[in-house]
Amino acid sequence: MRILKKLSLALAAATALMGAPAFAQSALNDILSNGVLKVGTTGDWNPMSVRDPATNKYKGYDIDVMTQLATDMGVELEFVPTDWKTLVNGVVAGNYHMTGSASISPARLKAAGYSSSYISVEILPFTTTDKADKFTGWDSINQADVKVATTLGTTFEKLVREWFPNAEIVVVEAPARGYQEVLSGRADVFVTSNIEGSTLVEKFPNVAQVGVESARAPTPIAMLLPQTDQVWINYVNSWIELKKTQGFFETTAAKWGL
């Protein structure tokens, strides 16, 4: 009886193992085996990731960071075009191994993992110079006669809906951007990070920052990664810590005026 009992337990264990799903291979193994690091990037966040439509090449802070990561790994770098509304889905579906910089948000955390943060942003409102006198702070934007433009799927969309419930929210889909609606006169205000805002003010003389008491939503940003791939997450986090000690992120930020 004792022998039969042991045999039954052994058979049950074997059956359970046969029915159990195999552990998924880490993205790190895939990258090293195939020699290619695939990075999802939107190409529309100046100066983080900017795509030149003429050459289809990218430049920016994120691009320098990802290029250095690929170099240190000894692999080729492939940028996979994506947009903000599908950024997380691309990681989940395995379309790319990681993304460039993205703000850390509870909604994204439900489906994807993040690396350690290496830079942070804060949010400011912007308008055009001909409308600048109309706005004197955050409350002046939250009015029924004000149109606030934003891009579908971005963290900015969620924020403007929360901050300006009385205003009319104008939502556009990428590659269109909220600031373009304001520049065209179809909207009055857009919000963006201090990082992008500074580049837009420099690029467009008629863009002006709304005078507010203080910036809002200081947020760390990081790379999106597959949520359950702890091997890959650990590798990226260790690389970030190493590059921090070497001053890489500070030097790269200074290069792009951040």
Stockholm file with secondary structure:
# STOCKHOLM 1.0

chainA/1-258         MRILKKLSLALAAATALMGAPAFAQSALNDILSNGVLKVGTTGDWNPMSVRDPATNKYKGYDIDVMTQLATDMGVELEFVPTDWKTLVNGVVAGNYHMTGSASISPARLKAAGYSSSYISVEILPFTTTDKADKFTGWDSINQADVKVATTLGTTFEKLVREWFPNAEIVVVEAPARGYQEVLSGRADVFVTSNIEGSTLVEKFPNVAQVGVESARAPTPIAMLLPQTDQVWINYVNSWIELKKTQGFFETTAAKWGL
#=GR chainA/1-258 SS CHHHHHHHHHHHHHHHHHHSCCCCCCHHHHHHHHTEEEEEECSEETTTEEEETTTTEEESHHHHHHHHHHHHHTCEEEEEECCGGGHHHHHHHTSSSEESEEECCHHHHTTEEECCCCEEEEEEEEEEGGGGGGCCSHHHHSSTTCEEEEETTSHHHHHHHHHCTTSEEEEECTTSCHHHHHHTTSCSEEEEEHHHHHHHHHHCTTEEECCCSSCEEEEEEEEEEETTCHHHHHHHHHHHHHHHHTTHHHHHHHHTTC
#=GC SS_cons         CHHHHHHHHHHHHHHHHHHSCCCCCCHHHHHHHHTEEEEEECSEETTTEEEETTTTEEESHHHHHHHHHHHHHTCEEEEEECCGGGHHHHHHHTSSSEESEEECCHHHHTTEEECCCCEEEEEEEEEEGGGGGGCCSHHHHSSTTCEEEEETTSHHHHHHHHHCTTSEEEEECTTSCHHHHHHTTSCSEEEEEHHHHHHHHHHCTTEEECCCSSCEEEEEEEEEEETTCHHHHHHHHHHHHHHHHTTHHHHHHHHTTC
//
